[in-house]
Amino acid sequence: MGEDPASRVYVRNKERACEECGIYSEKYALPEETTQEELLGLIDTLNNKTSISGILVQLPVPKHIDEKTIINAIAPNKDVDAFHPVNVGKIMVGNYDFLPCTPAGVMELIKESGIDVEGKECVVVGRSNIVGKPQAMLLLHQNGTVTICHSKTKDLAAKTKNADILVAAVGIPNFIKGGMIKEGAVVIDVGINRLENKKLCGDVEFETAEKIAGAITPVPGGVGPMTIAMLMKNTVKAAIINKSK
Ligand code: GUN
C-alpha cells in the first residue's frame, strides 16, 4: 500500500523471483488512501481463492491501517511471511509449517557455510517481530546460547564482543563497528539502510568489521536475496499444504 520506495523495490524483486521460479503471482498496488475495510476485503477474497496458496502484505502499511489487524486477517495456512500469531506460536514450540523469511535465510547462510550453531555464543542486536525475536528462537532451536540486545542494552560492545555469531538487525547504518566484534566471529548483517547519497549500507560497518570477522555478509547481496529465496520456499510449501486440504 502507498508509495514507500523501498517497498516498491522489495515487491518488484519478489514478483521477479516468482517469475524465475515459475510461481504464478498477483500484485495489488493499493493507493495510500485505501481504507482498512477495503484491504481486509481483499485479504478475505484471497483467503478464499483456491488458486492462491500464499498471501503477503508488504510492510509498512500506512498510518491509518492497523498492522496487527491486517496480519491477523491472513489465513495462517497462507501466511508465507509467518507473521500471524498462530505461526509465531508454532515456531516458539518448534512445530511449524513456515519460518519467517529473513531469519530463515540467515539460518540457511549459516548452515551452507558449514557453521555449527550448537554451544556458540549468539548475539542478536534488534528485537523486532520480523527479525530479532524469531532469529533468536531459530538460533536457540539449534542449541546456540542466545542473547538479545536492543536500544536499552547497557554496554552493548561488551555483549557483541562476546559473540561467536553476531546478527545485526537494528536498522541503523554502520552501527556495529569492527571494534565491537570478536576476532574470527561470524557476522550477519540484516540491515538495509539507504544513505543520503542513495547508497545502500548495512547495520555493520563493513570496512572495519571484515578485518576482524571470520565470515561476514555484505549489503547488498547478503541476507536480502536469501529472504526472497525463503519466501519462495514458503510459497511452495503453502501450495503443497493447501492442495492436500
Ligand atoms: N517489510 C520488511 N520486511 C518485510 C518482510 O519480510 N515481509 C513483509 N511482508 N514486509 C516486510
Boltz pocket constraint, residues with backbone or C-beta under 6 A from the ligand:
constraints:
  - pocket:
      binder: B
      contacts: [[A, 56], [A, 57], [A, 58], [A, 59], [A, 60], [A, 81], [A, 101], [A, 102], [A, 130]]
      max_distance: 6.0
